[in-house]
């Protein structure tokens, strides 16, 4: 490998540098991924950590951790941004509730995200904007567990 690695060398699906980092963080490749890594890097000498993984896989001792995988940094950043927006929207809704009520325009009243108390509305608004994959109740549970 050259002295100045490319982005593919650092983050490609068969990159030795990437998998060395992931293995040190506790993530293990599947048998299929391991085969792809070896095939893609057949022209290079295999590093000791990869030889150890291959030996474990051949002996049947390469086991993935039970449970969910850890969240990636990017998804944590998205959640942090959504949590910040949630607090901002919640403050706005609470202020609006005290000054001009939460009825809103008739077009808003028909939307499902404009229902319920301010904290639910804020969670619905934020998940509709930023976290479409997450239910608004899950979002609220995750926020409350972090406080």
C-alpha positions as CSV (number, residue, x, y, z in Angstrom):
1,X,0.0,0.0,0.0
2,X,1.3,3.5,-0.8
3,X,2.4,6.0,1.8
4,X,-0.6,8.3,1.0
5,X,-3.6,6.0,1.2
6,X,-6.7,7.0,-0.8
7,X,-10.2,7.3,0.8
8,X,-11.0,3.9,-0.6
9,X,-7.9,2.4,1.2
10,X,-9.2,3.9,4.5
11,X,-13.0,3.3,4.1
12,X,-13.5,0.7,1.4
13,X,-15.5,-2.5,2.2
14,X,-12.4,-4.7,1.8
15,X,-9.8,-2.2,3.1
16,X,-7.3,-3.7,5.6
17,X,-6.9,-0.4,7.4
18,X,-10.6,0.0,7.8
19,X,-11.1,-3.6,9.1
20,X,-8.1,-3.3,11.4
21,X,-9.8,-0.2,13.0
22,X,-13.2,-2.0,13.2
23,X,-11.7,-5.1,14.7
24,X,-9.9,-3.0,17.4
25,X,-13.3,-1.4,18.2
26,X,-14.8,-4.8,18.6
27,X,-16.7,-5.4,15.3
28,X,-16.0,-8.6,13.6
29,X,-16.4,-9.3,9.9
30,X,-18.8,-12.1,8.8
31,X,-17.4,-15.1,7.1
32,X,-18.5,-13.7,3.7
33,X,-16.8,-10.3,4.4
34,X,-13.7,-12.1,5.6
35,X,-13.5,-14.0,2.3
36,X,-14.0,-10.8,0.3
37,X,-11.2,-9.1,2.3
38,X,-8.8,-11.9,1.6
39,X,-9.7,-12.1,-2.1
40,X,-9.3,-8.3,-2.5
41,X,-5.9,-8.2,-0.7
42,X,-4.5,-11.4,-2.2
43,X,-1.4,-9.6,-3.6
44,X,-0.3,-8.3,-0.2
45,X,1.1,-10.1,2.8
46,X,-1.7,-10.6,5.4
47,X,-1.2,-8.8,8.7
48,X,-1.1,-10.8,11.9
49,X,-4.5,-9.6,13.2
50,X,-6.2,-10.8,9.9
51,X,-4.4,-14.2,10.1
52,X,-5.7,-14.6,13.7
53,X,-9.2,-13.8,12.5
54,X,-9.0,-16.3,9.7
55,X,-7.7,-19.0,12.0
56,X,-10.6,-18.3,14.5
57,X,-13.1,-18.4,11.6
58,X,-11.7,-21.8,10.4
59,X,-11.9,-23.2,13.9
60,X,-15.5,-22.0,14.3
61,X,-14.5,-19.7,17.2
62,X,-15.3,-16.4,15.4
63,X,-18.5,-15.3,17.0
64,X,-20.3,-12.0,16.6
65,X,-21.4,-10.2,19.8
66,X,-25.0,-10.8,20.8
67,X,-27.4,-7.9,20.7
68,X,-27.5,-4.7,18.7
69,X,-24.5,-3.2,17.1
70,X,-23.2,0.0,18.5
71,X,-24.4,3.2,16.8
72,X,-22.2,4.7,14.3
73,X,-20.8,8.2,14.9
74,X,-22.8,9.7,12.0
75,X,-26.2,8.4,13.4
76,X,-25.2,9.8,16.9
77,X,-24.5,13.2,15.3
78,X,-27.9,13.1,13.6
79,X,-29.6,12.3,16.8
80,X,-27.7,15.0,18.7
81,X,-28.8,17.6,16.0
82,X,-32.4,16.3,16.3
83,X,-32.3,16.5,20.1
84,X,-31.1,20.1,19.8
85,X,-33.9,21.0,17.4
86,X,-36.4,19.2,19.7
87,X,-35.5,21.5,22.6
88,X,-35.8,24.5,20.4
89,X,-39.2,23.5,19.0
90,X,-40.4,22.5,22.4
91,X,-39.6,25.9,23.8
92,X,-41.3,27.6,20.9
93,X,-44.5,25.4,21.4
94,X,-44.5,26.0,25.1
95,X,-44.2,29.8,24.6
96,X,-46.9,29.6,21.9
97,X,-49.2,27.6,24.2
98,X,-49.0,30.4,26.9
99,X,-49.5,33.3,24.5
100,X,-51.8,32.3,21.6
101,X,-52.7,28.7,22.3
102,X,-51.8,25.7,20.2
103,X,-54.9,25.5,17.9
104,X,-53.0,26.9,14.9
105,X,-54.3,27.3,11.4
106,X,-57.0,24.9,10.2
107,X,-54.5,23.3,7.8
108,X,-52.2,22.5,10.7
109,X,-55.0,21.0,12.9
110,X,-55.5,18.2,10.3
111,X,-51.9,17.0,10.5
112,X,-51.1,14.1,12.9
113,X,-47.9,15.8,14.1
114,X,-49.9,18.8,15.4
115,X,-51.8,16.7,18.0
116,X,-51.2,16.3,21.7
117,X,-49.2,18.3,24.3
118,X,-46.2,20.4,23.3
119,X,-43.6,17.8,24.0
120,X,-45.3,15.2,21.8
121,X,-45.8,17.8,19.0
122,X,-42.2,18.8,19.2
123,X,-41.1,15.1,19.0
124,X,-43.4,14.5,16.0
125,X,-42.2,17.6,14.2
126,X,-38.5,16.7,14.7
127,X,-38.9,13.0,13.7
128,X,-40.8,14.0,10.6
129,X,-38.0,16.4,9.6
130,X,-34.8,14.7,10.7
131,X,-35.4,11.1,11.9
132,X,-37.9,9.6,9.5
133,X,-36.8,6.1,10.5
134,X,-37.6,6.6,14.2
135,X,-41.0,6.7,15.8
136,X,-41.6,9.9,17.9
137,X,-42.2,7.9,21.1
138,X,-38.9,6.1,20.6
139,X,-37.2,9.5,20.1
140,X,-38.7,10.8,23.4
141,X,-37.6,7.6,25.3
142,X,-34.1,8.0,24.0
143,X,-34.0,11.7,24.9
144,X,-35.3,10.9,28.4
145,X,-32.8,8.1,28.9
146,X,-29.9,10.4,28.1
147,X,-30.9,13.0,30.7
